[in-house]
């Protein structure tokens, strides 16, 4: 077994673990935003912009990992 045989497993891990991490991050971020806005409603607008910025960063990291994984799956750079 060589490295090329493990490529689908690696691509699946890149996409799957990235999706799980992104979903958990967005979930925790959303729950903490709701908790903090319930405690201090006057800060809700400023916190909302920061939450949306962080959700974009989290989703951007997942989309980049998915793109790299799909690139490896289709145009394999490790093939001889």
N, C-alpha and C positions, 0 to 999 in steps of 0.2 A: 504494500500500500504506500503510495507516495502522496505528496502534498496536494496534487490536483484532485485526488479522490475525496479529500476532505473539504473541498471548496464549497459544495452546497451546504454542508453543515455550518461552515463559518458564515456564509451569507445568511442562513436562517437565524443564526445567533445574533448577527449584527442587526437585522431587522426586528426580530422578536424581542430581544432584550432592550433595544432602543425604544420600541413601542411600550413595553411594560414600564420602563423607567420614566418615559414621558407622561404616561397616564397617571402613574403614582405621583409624579411631581405636580402635575396640574391639579390633581385631586387634593393633595395636601395644601397647595397654594390657595385653592378655592375655599377650603375649609377654614384656613387661618384668616383669609380675607373676611369671610362672613363673621367669624368670631371677633375679629378686631373692629369691624364696622358695627357690630352689636354693642361692643363695649364703649366705643367712641364714635358716634354717628357723625360728628362734625368733621372727622378726618376721612370720610368715605370717598369723597371725590378725588382727593390726592392719592389715596391708596388704590383707587380703581385704575388710575393711569399706570401706576407701578405694577399692578397685577397683570394688566394686559400686556405691558412690555415684557414681563417675565414669562408669560404664557407664549408669547411670540418667540422668545429665545429658546424655551424648552422645545417647542414644536420645530423650530429651525434646526436644532441639533438632531432631532429625530429624522427630519427630512433629508439632511445631509448624509446621515448614516445609511438611510434607505437608498439614496442615490448612489453612494459608493458601493453598497452591497449589490445593487442591480447592475452596476457597471462591471463589477467583478464576475457576476453571473453570466453576463452576455458577452462582453469583450474581455475575455480572461487575459490579464496582463502577465500571468505566471505560466502560460502555456509555452512550451519550447518551440 
